[in-house]
């Protein structure tokens, strides 16, 4: 059975009707960085992850 990596960041952005660019502006990050997080090319560090959760009004688990 093949498993797929689910990227919750891109899902939550869609659920909240937000774009990568909006999140980048909130975090003070380059939109390319947020795009890489959304495509699983790289992952945000813990500090950024907490900020992402706060801006998107979700909890970290």
Buried (B, 14 or more C-beta within 10 A) or exposed (E): EEEEEEBEBBEBBEEBEBEBEBBBEBBEBEBEBBBBBBEEEEEBEEEBBEBBBEBBEBEEE
